């Protein structure tokens, strides 16, 4: 997979996680464990995207 395609894929997954977090947060009694897991996963994706972007030749 090309680097740009990989970053785009990660970005799409990041956006999907953001939507899941928002949806969970809107519930009357959000599940704190689910929110924490989703946020950790989202952060890992963000860090991976930043790492790939910094390694990308200009």
Secondary structure as a PSIPRED ss2 file (coil, helix, strand):
# PSIPRED VFORMAT (PSIPRED V4.0)

   1 X C   1.000  0.000  0.000
   2 X C   1.000  0.000  0.000
   3 X H   0.000  1.000  0.000
   4 X H   0.000  1.000  0.000
   5 X H   0.000  1.000  0.000
   6 X H   0.000  1.000  0.000
   7 X H   0.000  1.000  0.000
   8 X H   0.000  1.000  0.000
   9 X H   0.000  1.000  0.000
  10 X H   0.000  1.000  0.000
  11 X H   0.000  1.000  0.000
  12 X H   0.000  1.000  0.000
  13 X H   0.000  1.000  0.000
  14 X H   0.000  1.000  0.000
  15 X H   0.000  1.000  0.000
  16 X H   0.000  1.000  0.000
  17 X H   0.000  1.000  0.000
  18 X H   0.000  1.000  0.000
  19 X H   0.000  1.000  0.000
  20 X H   0.000  1.000  0.000
  21 X H   0.000  1.000  0.000
  22 X H   0.000  1.000  0.000
  23 X H   0.000  1.000  0.000
  24 X H   0.000  1.000  0.000
  25 X H   0.000  1.000  0.000
  26 X H   0.000  1.000  0.000
  27 X C   1.000  0.000  0.000
  28 X C   1.000  0.000  0.000
  29 X C   1.000  0.000  0.000
  30 X C   1.000  0.000  0.000
  31 X C   1.000  0.000  0.000
  32 X H   0.000  1.000  0.000
  33 X H   0.000  1.000  0.000
  34 X H   0.000  1.000  0.000
  35 X H   0.000  1.000  0.000
  36 X H   0.000  1.000  0.000
  37 X H   0.000  1.000  0.000
  38 X H   0.000  1.000  0.000
  39 X H   0.000  1.000  0.000
  40 X H   0.000  1.000  0.000
  41 X H   0.000  1.000  0.000
  42 X H   0.000  1.000  0.000
  43 X H   0.000  1.000  0.000
  44 X H   0.000  1.000  0.000
  45 X H   0.000  1.000  0.000
  46 X H   0.000  1.000  0.000
  47 X H   0.000  1.000  0.000
  48 X H   0.000  1.000  0.000
  49 X H   0.000  1.000  0.000
  50 X H   0.000  1.000  0.000
  51 X H   0.000  1.000  0.000
  52 X H   0.000  1.000  0.000
  53 X H   0.000  1.000  0.000
  54 X H   0.000  1.000  0.000
  55 X H   0.000  1.000  0.000
  56 X C   1.000  0.000  0.000
  57 X C   1.000  0.000  0.000
  58 X C   1.000  0.000  0.000
